[in-house]
Amino acid sequence: FNAQDFLSILLDELNNRNGKYASARKKYEDSLKLLKGYKDQNQALAYRLEEVQMSWRFLDTQLR
């Protein structure tokens, strides 16, 4: 090994690790977007369920 070979190997390894890091980060960001979407959908469904429950309660009191 000489210094140039060592630096070349080191640079290749850094590029390899950087590629793996970028790939993992992209997967993480994609998963985070999906999770946020599910959270938003869940909040919308919870709000709608609350509206339906209030309507049922209103109808129940009207029918008594």
Secondary structure, DSSP 8 states (H G I E B T S, - for coil): --HHHHHHHHHHHHHHHHHHHHHHHHHHHHHHHHHHHHHHHHHHHHHHHHHHHHHHHHHHHHH-
